[in-house]
Amino acid sequence: MELVSGKVTSKGQITIPKELREKLGLSEGDQLKFLIEDDEVRIEPVKKKLLSQAIGRITSKEEINLEKMREIAHEEASKHTLSEGLEHE
């Protein structure tokens, strides 16, 4: 077990040393979970799940139209991209 230390800022943010970020494959925006037991805290990265991994867990009484879901997602992404573009002008 390695001992690696970090620093807590006045805003409660934690600095994770570069060697630890690299070892865990962490990058900006990744989420962490804090597991607390007694007076100890364990920090673990939240595993990213692909939609393809989650599909088997989705249940519905109605048939799920994946093509319609893709179409809606594409429309929403287009709206978001357009609104982002207008904000930058």
Distance bins in CASP14 RR format, pairs under 12 A and 6 or more apart:
PFRMAT RR
TARGET T0000
AUTHOR 0000-0000-0000
RMODE 2
METHOD distances of the structure
MODEL  1
1 42 0 0 0 0 0 1 0 0 0 0 0
2 17 0 0 0 0 0 1 0 0 0 0 0
2 19 0 0 0 0 1 0 0 0 0 0 0
2 20 0 0 0 0 1 0 0 0 0 0 0
2 23 0 0 0 0 1 0 0 0 0 0 0
2 24 0 0 0 0 0 1 0 0 0 0 0
3 17 0 0 0 0 0 1 0 0 0 0 0
3 19 0 0 0 0 0 1 0 0 0 0 0
3 20 0 0 0 0 0 1 0 0 0 0 0
4 14 0 0 0 0 0 1 0 0 0 0 0
4 15 0 0 0 0 0 1 0 0 0 0 0
4 16 0 0 0 0 1 0 0 0 0 0 0
4 17 1 0 1 0 0 0 0 0 0 0 0
4 18 0 0 0 0 0 1 0 0 0 0 0
4 19 1 0 0 1 0 0 0 0 0 0 0
4 20 1 0 1 0 0 0 0 0 0 0 0
4 21 0 0 0 0 0 1 0 0 0 0 0
4 22 0 0 0 0 0 1 0 0 0 0 0
4 23 0 0 0 0 1 0 0 0 0 0 0
4 24 0 0 0 0 0 1 0 0 0 0 0
4 43 0 0 0 0 0 1 0 0 0 0 0
5 14 0 0 0 0 0 1 0 0 0 0 0
5 15 0 0 0 0 1 0 0 0 0 0 0
5 16 0 0 0 0 0 1 0 0 0 0 0
5 17 1 0 0 1 0 0 0 0 0 0 0
5 19 0 0 0 0 0 1 0 0 0 0 0
5 20 0 0 0 0 1 0 0 0 0 0 0
6 12 0 0 0 0 0 1 0 0 0 0 0
6 13 0 0 0 0 0 1 0 0 0 0 0
6 14 1 0 0 1 0 0 0 0 0 0 0
6 15 1 0 1 0 0 0 0 0 0 0 0
6 16 1 0 0 1 0 0 0 0 0 0 0
6 17 1 0 0 1 0 0 0 0 0 0 0
6 18 0 0 0 0 0 1 0 0 0 0 0
6 19 0 0 0 0 0 1 0 0 0 0 0
6 20 0 0 0 0 1 0 0 0 0 0 0
6 21 0 0 0 0 0 1 0 0 0 0 0
6 43 0 0 0 0 0 1 0 0 0 0 0
7 13 0 0 0 0 1 0 0 0 0 0 0
7 14 1 0 0 1 0 0 0 0 0 0 0
7 15 1 0 1 0 0 0 0 0 0 0 0
7 16 0 0 0 0 1 0 0 0 0 0 0
7 17 0 0 0 0 1 0 0 0 0 0 0
8 14 1 0 1 0 0 0 0 0 0 0 0
8 15 1 0 0 1 0 0 0 0 0 0 0
8 16 0 0 0 0 0 1 0 0 0 0 0
8 41 0 0 0 0 0 1 0 0 0 0 0
9 15 1 0 0 1 0 0 0 0 0 0 0
13 32 0 0 0 0 0 1 0 0 0 0 0
14 20 0 0 0 0 0 1 0 0 0 0 0
14 21 0 0 0 0 0 1 0 0 0 0 0
14 26 0 0 0 0 0 1 0 0 0 0 0
14 32 0 0 0 0 1 0 0 0 0 0 0
14 34 0 0 0 0 1 0 0 0 0 0 0
14 41 0 0 0 0 0 1 0 0 0 0 0
14 43 0 0 0 0 1 0 0 0 0 0 0
15 21 0 0 0 0 1 0 0 0 0 0 0
16 22 0 0 0 0 0 1 0 0 0 0 0
16 23 0 0 0 0 0 1 0 0 0 0 0
16 24 0 0 0 0 1 0 0 0 0 0 0
16 25 0 0 0 0 0 1 0 0 0 0 0
16 26 1 0 0 1 0 0 0 0 0 0 0
16 27 0 0 0 0 0 1 0 0 0 0 0
16 28 0 0 0 0 0 1 0 0 0 0 0
16 29 0 0 0 0 0 1 0 0 0 0 0
16 30 0 0 0 0 1 0 0 0 0 0 0
16 32 0 0 0 0 1 0 0 0 0 0 0
16 43 0 0 0 0 1 0 0 0 0 0 0
16 45 0 0 0 0 0 1 0 0 0 0 0
17 23 0 0 0 0 1 0 0 0 0 0 0
17 24 0 0 0 0 0 1 0 0 0 0 0
17 26 0 0 0 0 0 1 0 0 0 0 0
18 24 0 0 0 0 0 1 0 0 0 0 0
18 25 0 0 0 0 0 1 0 0 0 0 0
18 26 0 0 0 0 1 0 0 0 0 0 0
18 27 0 0 0 0 0 1 0 0 0 0 0
19 25 0 0 0 0 0 1 0 0 0 0 0
19 26 0 0 0 0 0 1 0 0 0 0 0
20 26 1 0 0 1 0 0 0 0 0 0 0
20 32 0 0 0 0 0 1 0 0 0 0 0
20 43 0 0 0 0 1 0 0 0 0 0 0
20 45 0 0 0 0 0 1 0 0 0 0 0
21 27 1 0 0 1 0 0 0 0 0 0 0
21 28 0 0 0 0 1 0 0 0 0 0 0
21 29 0 0 0 0 0 1 0 0 0 0 0
21 30 0 0 0 0 1 0 0 0 0 0 0
21 32 0 0 0 0 0 1 0 0 0 0 0
21 43 0 0 0 0 0 1 0 0 0 0 0
21 45 0 0 0 0 1 0 0 0 0 0 0
23 45 0 0 0 0 0 1 0 0 0 0 0
24 30 0 0 0 0 1 0 0 0 0 0 0
24 32 0 0 0 0 1 0 0 0 0 0 0
24 43 0 0 0 0 1 0 0 0 0 0 0
24 44 0 0 0 0 1 0 0 0 0 0 0
24 45 1 0 1 0 0 0 0 0 0 0 0
24 46 0 0 0 0 0 1 0 0 0 0 0
24 47 0 0 0 0 0 1 0 0 0 0 0
25 32 0 0 0 0 0 1 0 0 0 0 0
25 45 1 0 0 1 0 0 0 0 0 0 0
25 47 0 0 0 0 0 1 0 0 0 0 0
25 48 0 0 0 0 0 1 0 0 0 0 0
26 32 1 0 0 1 0 0 0 0 0 0 0
26 43 0 0 0 0 0 1 0 0 0 0 0
26 44 0 0 0 0 0 1 0 0 0 0 0
26 45 1 0 0 1 0 0 0 0 0 0 0
26 46 0 0 0 0 0 1 0 0 0 0 0
26 48 0 0 0 0 0 1 0 0 0 0 0
27 45 0 0 0 0 0 1 0 0 0 0 0
27 48 0 0 0 0 0 1 0 0 0 0 0
29 45 0 0 0 0 0 1 0 0 0 0 0
29 46 0 0 0 0 0 1 0 0 0 0 0
29 48 0 0 0 0 0 1 0 0 0 0 0
30 43 0 0 0 0 0 1 0 0 0 0 0
30 44 0 0 0 0 0 1 0 0 0 0 0
30 45 1 0 0 1 0 0 0 0 0 0 0
30 46 1 0 0 1 0 0 0 0 0 0 0
30 47 0 0 0 0 0 1 0 0 0 0 0
30 48 0 0 0 0 1 0 0 0 0 0 0
31 43 0 0 0 0 0 1 0 0 0 0 0
31 44 0 0 0 0 0 1 0 0 0 0 0
31 45 1 0 0 1 0 0 0 0 0 0 0
31 46 1 0 1 0 0 0 0 0 0 0 0
31 47 0 0 0 0 1 0 0 0 0 0 0
31 48 0 0 0 0 1 0 0 0 0 0 0
31 49 0 0 0 0 0 1 0 0 0 0 0
32 41 0 0 0 0 0 1 0 0 0 0 0
32 42 0 0 0 0 0 1 0 0 0 0 0
32 43 1 0 1 0 0 0 0 0 0 0 0
32 44 1 0 0 1 0 0 0 0 0 0 0
32 45 1 0 1 0 0 0 0 0 0 0 0
32 46 1 0 0 1 0 0 0 0 0 0 0
32 47 0 0 0 0 0 1 0 0 0 0 0
33 41 0 0 0 0 0 1 0 0 0 0 0
33 42 0 0 0 0 1 0 0 0 0 0 0
33 43 1 0 0 1 0 0 0 0 0 0 0
33 44 1 0 1 0 0 0 0 0 0 0 0
33 45 1 0 0 1 0 0 0 0 0 0 0
33 46 1 0 1 0 0 0 0 0 0 0 0
33 47 0 0 0 0 1 0 0 0 0 0 0
34 40 0 0 0 0 0 1 0 0 0 0 0
34 41 1 0 1 0 0 0 0 0 0 0 0
34 42 1 0 0 1 0 0 0 0 0 0 0
34 43 1 0 1 0 0 0 0 0 0 0 0
34 44 0 0 0 0 1 0 0 0 0 0 0
34 45 0 0 0 0 0 1 0 0 0 0 0
34 46 0 0 0 0 0 1 0 0 0 0 0
35 41 1 0 0 1 0 0 0 0 0 0 0
35 42 1 0 1 0 0 0 0 0 0 0 0
35 43 1 0 0 1 0 0 0 0 0 0 0
35 44 1 0 0 1 0 0 0 0 0 0 0
35 45 0 0 0 0 0 1 0 0 0 0 0
35 46 0 0 0 0 0 1 0 0 0 0 0
36 42 1 0 0 1 0 0 0 0 0 0 0
36 43 0 0 0 0 0 1 0 0 0 0 0
47 53 0 0 0 0 1 0 0 0 0 0 0
47 54 0 0 0 0 0 1 0 0 0 0 0
48 54 0 0 0 0 0 1 0 0 0 0 0
49 55 0 0 0 0 0 1 0 0 0 0 0
49 56 0 0 0 0 0 1 0 0 0 0 0
49 57 0 0 0 0 1 0 0 0 0 0 0
50 56 0 0 0 0 0 1 0 0 0 0 0
51 57 0 0 0 0 0 1 0 0 0 0 0
51 58 0 0 0 0 1 0 0 0 0 0 0
51 66 0 0 0 0 1 0 0 0 0 0 0
51 69 0 0 0 0 1 0 0 0 0 0 0
51 70 0 0 0 0 0 1 0 0 0 0 0
51 73 0 0 0 0 1 0 0 0 0 0 0
52 58 0 0 0 0 0 1 0 0 0 0 0
52 66 0 0 0 0 0 1 0 0 0 0 0
55 64 0 0 0 0 1 0 0 0 0 0 0
55 66 0 0 0 0 1 0 0 0 0 0 0
55 69 0 0 0 0 0 1 0 0 0 0 0
56 64 0 0 0 0 0 1 0 0 0 0 0
58 64 1 0 0 1 0 0 0 0 0 0 0
58 66 0 0 0 0 0 1 0 0 0 0 0
58 69 0 0 0 0 0 1 0 0 0 0 0
60 66 0 0 0 0 0 1 0 0 0 0 0
60 69 0 0 0 0 0 1 0 0 0 0 0
62 68 0 0 0 0 0 1 0 0 0 0 0
63 69 0 0 0 0 0 1 0 0 0 0 0
64 70 0 0 0 0 0 1 0 0 0 0 0
65 71 0 0 0 0 1 0 0 0 0 0 0
65 72 0 0 0 0 1 0 0 0 0 0 0
66 72 0 0 0 0 0 1 0 0 0 0 0
66 73 0 0 0 0 0 1 0 0 0 0 0
67 73 0 0 0 0 0 1 0 0 0 0 0
67 74 0 0 0 0 0 1 0 0 0 0 0
68 74 0 0 0 0 0 1 0 0 0 0 0
68 75 0 0 0 0 0 1 0 0 0 0 0
69 75 0 0 0 0 0 1 0 0 0 0 0
69 76 0 0 0 0 0 1 0 0 0 0 0
70 76 0 0 0 0 0 1 0 0 0 0 0
70 77 0 0 0 0 0 1 0 0 0 0 0
71 77 0 0 0 0 0 1 0 0 0 0 0
71 78 0 0 0 0 0 1 0 0 0 0 0
72 78 0 0 0 0 0 1 0 0 0 0 0
72 79 0 0 0 0 0 1 0 0 0 0 0
73 79 0 0 0 0 0 1 0 0 0 0 0
73 80 0 0 0 0 0 1 0 0 0 0 0
74 80 0 0 0 0 0 1 0 0 0 0 0
74 81 0 0 0 0 0 1 0 0 0 0 0
75 81 0 0 0 0 0 1 0 0 0 0 0
75 82 0 0 0 0 0 1 0 0 0 0 0
76 82 0 0 0 0 0 1 0 0 0 0 0
76 83 0 0 0 0 0 1 0 0 0 0 0
77 83 0 0 0 0 0 1 0 0 0 0 0
77 84 0 0 0 0 0 1 0 0 0 0 0
78 84 0 0 0 0 0 1 0 0 0 0 0
78 85 0 0 0 0 0 1 0 0 0 0 0
79 85 0 0 0 0 0 1 0 0 0 0 0
79 86 0 0 0 0 0 1 0 0 0 0 0
80 86 0 0 0 0 0 1 0 0 0 0 0
80 87 0 0 0 0 0 1 0 0 0 0 0
81 87 0 0 0 0 0 1 0 0 0 0 0
81 88 0 0 0 0 0 1 0 0 0 0 0
82 88 0 0 0 0 0 1 0 0 0 0 0
82 89 0 0 0 0 0 1 0 0 0 0 0
83 89 0 0 0 0 0 1 0 0 0 0 0
END
